[in-house]
Amino acid sequence: MGDVRWPRIAGLRVVASWPEGGIARPPVNPAIVRARLAGLAGVLLIVVGLAVVIVAFAVQQHAPQPSASAAGDLGPSGRGPSLPRSVPVSVQIPAIGVDSTLLHLGDNADGSIQVPSLVTSANDAAWYKYSATPGQIGTSLIEGHVDSHHGPAVFYRLGALHPGDIIEVQLADGTTAIFRVTGVREYPKSNFPAEAIYGASDYAALRLITCGGVFDYATGHYLSSTVVFASLAASRPTAA
C-alpha cells in the first residue's frame, strides 16, 4: 500500500480496505422479491375492498320515511261517498310518480298475505283480493315493495306522501275512484296494529302498505312497515 499513512487509534494502526468499485450489494433473492410483491398486492386489495364498501354505504339510497307532521288521521269523521263493487285495474299517485297496474293476490299457504314477486313484479303494486274493492264500504288493501335487489321499487317513495295527496284507482267498470290521503305512519313489525289497518271500516277506506324503517341485514327484512291511510273523496269516468 506504498507510503499511505494510516491513522492510529489508542496506539493501534487502523487499516481499511475497500473494493475498487465501491461497496458490493448482496445478491438479489428472487423468492424474497416475489414474496414482498405478493404482500404488497394483498395490502392493496384489502385497501381497495374497504374503499368499495365505504363508498357503497355512502351512496346507498334510503326510502323516504313518514314525517311526524304526516301522521294525520286514520280516517274521516263521517261515512262519505262509496262505489259499487268493481275490481281495480291500476293505481296512480301523482305526488310520488306512481303509475302501476294492479296484480290481484290472495293468501300464502301459511295464511299470510301474498306479496308481488321481487324477481318479476317489484314495480307492480297488488290489490289483496279478499279485501273490499277500492271505493266499496270497507277496507281495501294495496301493497307493494319499497325496493328490490336492483334498486327502488313501486312504493319506494310512499313514505313521502302527506295528508291531502291524491290516489287514483281505475276500476274494471270504467270508473276512477279518487282517494284523499288522511295520514301516513310507520309501525314496527314487532308491534303491528293489524286490526286498525286490516279491520272492517264503515266508510270507503284504502290502505297502501310497504316496508320501511331500518333494514336488518341479518334477516334480510325491514323492521317496520309504512302505511298510508286514505278515504274515498270522489269518482269520475275513466278517460279513454
Protein Blocks (a to p, Z undefined) as FASTA:
>chain_A
ZZadcddeehiacdddddfkbpadddddfklmmmmmmmmmmmmmmmmmmmmmmmmmmmpc
cdddddfklnmpabdfblbpaddddddfbdcdfknopacddddddddfkopacdddfklm
mmbccddfkbccehiacjddddddfbdfkbccfklmmmmpcehiacddddfkopacdddd
fbdcdddfklccfklmmmccfbdcddddddehjddfknopafbdcddddddfbdcdddZZ
